[in-house]
């Protein structure tokens, strides 16, 4: 029985992308880590500003109060926006929990979507800091979205961190990486004259314009339903599709 909340979306290339949605528990832990980091940064800023303007007059006190209020807003909203822009939708807390913010179609989150979803935290956190509004929406929406996600058109997904770590230990030309645990043939895989983990220069110049639309449709249907197949059937079908599409890719190794 699959207990994961999955979401399947169509990418602009016409390929179905299946992702695992993040639940309330993992998102709360990620936010707790981020919130603690924000508190530490804010306290350090307040101490530094007070030390710089200590013993000042009334004007200095007003400047300090204004600077602290402005930094509090930037720390609360800007922290998440900056992190999501610089690290592909992952704040420090999300990275620690293997989570990522993406658009509804699976693409990377943009600036305005990130800014909107994080400004809406002011409502999601009501009553502060319980996140009651956001929690209710995450539990009641089909894609585990809080109000900010609904407004920004985003979802929070779980990354396949364990699978990624396993694949990163193998070279792209490792036969075990190209075939599932079904004993499928790997005759279509490229030959291994290059070092493990090193892509050949030809990969940067592959031409897929000759790939037929029918092949793309069949491949898309296979990808969208791949979790319904057994490992043996999935391996066999993947090899058959690769054998039919591979010769149409200009610049790919002939084998």
C-alpha positions as CSV (number, residue, x, y, z in Angstrom):
1,X,0.0,0.0,0.0
2,X,1.4,3.4,-1.0
3,X,1.0,5.9,1.8
4,X,2.6,8.8,-0.1
5,X,0.6,11.7,-1.5
6,X,1.6,11.8,-5.1
7,X,1.0,14.5,-7.6
8,X,1.3,14.1,-11.4
9,X,1.7,17.1,-13.6
10,X,2.4,17.7,-17.2
11,X,5.6,19.6,-18.0
12,X,5.8,22.1,-21.0
13,X,7.6,19.3,-22.9
14,X,4.6,17.1,-22.6
15,X,6.1,14.6,-20.2
16,X,4.2,13.7,-17.0
17,X,6.1,14.4,-13.9
18,X,5.2,12.5,-10.7
19,X,6.3,13.9,-7.4
20,X,5.7,13.1,-3.7
21,X,4.0,15.9,-1.8
22,X,5.4,17.0,1.5
23,X,3.1,16.5,4.5
24,X,2.3,18.8,7.5
25,X,4.9,17.1,9.8
26,X,7.9,17.5,7.6
27,X,7.0,21.0,6.6
28,X,6.6,22.0,10.3
29,X,10.0,20.6,11.2
30,X,11.5,22.5,8.2
31,X,9.9,25.7,9.2
32,X,11.0,25.3,12.8
33,X,14.6,25.1,11.7
34,X,14.2,28.2,9.5
35,X,12.4,30.1,12.3
36,X,15.2,29.4,14.8
37,X,17.7,30.7,12.2
38,X,15.7,33.8,11.7
39,X,15.5,34.4,15.4
40,X,19.3,34.1,15.8
41,X,19.9,36.5,12.8
42,X,17.4,39.0,14.2
43,X,18.9,39.0,17.7
44,X,22.4,39.5,16.3
45,X,21.2,42.4,14.2
46,X,19.4,44.0,17.2
47,X,22.5,43.7,19.4
48,X,24.8,45.1,16.6
49,X,22.5,48.1,16.0
50,X,22.0,48.9,19.6
51,X,25.8,48.7,20.1
52,X,26.4,51.0,17.2
53,X,23.9,53.7,18.3
54,X,24.2,53.3,22.1
55,X,24.1,56.6,24.0
56,X,22.5,58.5,21.1
57,X,19.8,61.1,21.2
58,X,16.1,60.7,20.4
59,X,16.7,60.8,16.7
60,X,19.1,57.9,17.0
61,X,16.5,55.9,19.0
62,X,14.0,56.5,16.2
63,X,16.5,55.4,13.6
64,X,17.2,52.2,15.6
65,X,13.6,51.4,16.0
66,X,12.9,51.9,12.3
67,X,15.9,49.8,11.3
68,X,14.9,47.0,13.6
69,X,11.3,47.1,12.2
70,X,12.5,47.0,8.6
71,X,15.0,44.2,9.3
72,X,12.3,42.2,11.0
73,X,10.1,42.3,7.9
74,X,13.1,41.5,5.6
75,X,14.2,38.7,7.9
76,X,10.7,37.2,8.0
77,X,9.9,37.4,4.3
78,X,13.2,38.0,2.5
79,X,15.0,35.0,4.1
80,X,12.7,32.5,2.4
81,X,12.6,34.4,-0.9
82,X,16.4,34.7,-1.1
83,X,16.9,31.0,-0.1
84,X,14.3,29.8,-2.6
85,X,15.9,31.9,-5.4
86,X,19.5,30.9,-4.7
87,X,19.0,27.2,-3.9
88,X,16.2,26.1,-6.3
89,X,13.3,26.3,-3.9
90,X,15.0,25.1,-0.7
91,X,15.5,27.0,2.5
92,X,17.9,25.7,5.0
93,X,15.2,23.9,6.9
94,X,13.7,22.4,3.7
95,X,17.1,21.2,2.6
96,X,17.6,19.5,5.9
97,X,14.3,17.7,5.5
98,X,14.7,16.9,1.8
99,X,11.9,19.3,0.7
100,X,11.7,21.7,-2.2
101,X,9.2,24.4,-3.4
102,X,8.3,24.0,-7.1
103,X,5.6,25.5,-9.4
104,X,2.4,23.5,-9.9
105,X,3.8,22.1,-13.2
106,X,6.9,20.9,-11.5
107,X,9.1,23.7,-12.8
108,X,11.4,25.9,-10.6
109,X,9.7,28.6,-8.5
110,X,10.0,32.2,-9.8
111,X,10.6,35.4,-7.9
112,X,7.0,36.6,-7.8
113,X,5.6,33.2,-6.9
114,X,8.1,33.0,-4.1
115,X,7.4,36.5,-2.9
116,X,3.7,36.1,-2.9
117,X,3.7,32.7,-1.1
118,X,5.9,34.1,1.6
119,X,4.0,37.3,2.1
120,X,0.9,35.2,2.6
121,X,2.6,33.7,5.6
122,X,1.2,36.6,7.6
123,X,-2.2,35.0,7.1
124,X,-1.1,31.4,7.2
125,X,0.4,31.9,10.7
126,X,-2.8,33.2,12.3
127,X,-3.0,33.0,15.2
128,X,0.7,33.7,15.5
129,X,2.8,31.6,15.7
130,X,0.6,28.4,15.6
131,X,0.2,28.3,11.8
132,X,-3.4,27.2,12.3
133,X,-4.7,28.6,9.1
134,X,-1.9,27.1,7.0
135,X,-2.1,23.8,8.8
136,X,-5.8,23.4,8.2
137,X,-5.4,24.2,4.5
138,X,-2.4,21.7,4.1
139,X,-4.6,19.0,5.6
140,X,-7.7,19.8,3.6
141,X,-6.3,20.6,0.1
142,X,-5.6,17.9,-2.4
143,X,-2.0,19.0,-3.0
144,X,-1.1,19.9,0.6
145,X,-1.1,23.6,-0.1
146,X,-1.3,26.4,2.4
147,X,-2.8,29.8,1.4
148,X,0.6,31.0,0.2
149,X,0.9,28.0,-2.1
150,X,-2.5,28.5,-3.5
151,X,-1.8,32.2,-4.2
152,X,1.6,31.6,-5.7
153,X,0.7,28.4,-7.6
154,X,3.3,26.4,-5.9
155,X,3.6,23.0,-4.1
156,X,6.1,21.6,-1.6
157,X,7.5,18.2,-2.7
158,X,9.8,15.7,-1.1
159,X,13.1,15.0,-2.9
160,X,14.3,11.5,-3.6
161,X,17.4,12.1,-1.5
162,X,18.2,8.4,-0.9
163,X,17.8,7.5,-4.5
164,X,19.9,10.5,-5.6
165,X,22.7,9.6,-3.2
166,X,22.7,6.0,-4.6
167,X,22.8,7.2,-8.2
168,X,25.6,9.8,-7.5
169,X,27.8,6.9,-6.5
170,X,27.6,5.4,-10.0
171,X,28.9,6.7,-13.3
172,X,26.4,7.5,-16.0
173,X,27.8,4.6,-18.0
174,X,27.3,2.1,-15.2
175,X,25.1,-0.7,-16.7
176,X,23.3,-1.2,-13.4
177,X,22.1,2.4,-13.5
178,X,20.4,1.9,-16.9
179,X,18.4,-1.2,-16.1
180,X,15.9,-1.9,-13.3
181,X,16.1,-5.0,-11.1
182,X,14.5,-7.1,-13.7
183,X,17.5,-8.5,-15.6
184,X,16.6,-6.3,-18.7
185,X,19.1,-5.9,-21.5
186,X,21.3,-2.9,-21.6
187,X,22.2,-3.2,-25.2
188,X,21.0,0.4,-25.9
189,X,23.2,2.0,-23.3
190,X,26.2,4.1,-24.5
191,X,29.6,2.4,-24.5
192,X,31.9,3.3,-21.5
193,X,35.1,4.9,-22.9
194,X,34.7,7.8,-20.6
195,X,35.5,8.0,-16.9
196,X,32.8,7.2,-14.3
197,X,30.7,10.2,-13.6
198,X,32.1,12.2,-16.5
199,X,29.8,13.1,-19.4
200,X,31.2,13.0,-23.0
201,X,31.3,16.2,-25.0
202,X,28.8,14.9,-27.5
203,X,26.0,15.1,-24.9
204,X,26.0,18.9,-25.2
205,X,25.1,18.7,-28.9
206,X,22.4,16.0,-29.1
207,X,19.7,16.8,-31.7
208,X,16.3,15.3,-30.9
209,X,14.4,17.0,-33.6
210,X,13.9,13.7,-35.5
211,X,12.1,12.1,-32.6
212,X,8.5,11.5,-33.6
213,X,5.5,13.0,-31.8
214,X,4.1,9.5,-31.5
215,X,7.3,8.3,-29.7
216,X,6.9,11.2,-27.3
217,X,3.3,10.4,-26.6
218,X,4.2,6.7,-25.9
219,X,7.1,7.7,-23.7
220,X,4.9,10.2,-21.8
221,X,2.3,7.5,-21.2
222,X,4.9,5.1,-20.0
223,X,6.4,7.6,-17.6
224,X,3.0,8.6,-16.2
225,X,2.1,5.0,-15.5
226,X,5.5,3.6,-14.5
227,X,4.6,3.0,-10.9
228,X,1.8,0.7,-12.0
229,X,4.2,-1.8,-13.6
230,X,6.3,-4.5,-11.9
231,X,10.1,-4.0,-11.9
232,X,10.5,-6.6,-14.7
233,X,7.9,-5.0,-16.9
234,X,9.1,-1.5,-16.3
235,X,12.7,-2.5,-17.2
236,X,11.6,-4.3,-20.4
237,X,9.3,-1.5,-21.6
238,X,12.0,1.1,-20.8
239,X,14.6,-0.8,-22.9
240,X,12.1,-1.2,-25.8
241,X,11.3,2.5,-25.8
242,X,15.0,3.5,-25.6
243,X,15.9,1.1,-28.5
244,X,13.3,2.8,-30.7
245,X,14.1,6.4,-29.8
246,X,17.9,6.1,-29.4
247,X,18.6,5.8,-33.2
248,X,16.6,9.1,-33.8
249,X,18.9,11.2,-31.6
250,X,21.6,12.7,-33.7
251,X,24.9,12.9,-32.0
252,X,24.3,10.0,-29.6
253,X,26.7,7.1,-29.6
254,X,25.6,4.5,-32.2
255,X,25.5,1.7,-29.6
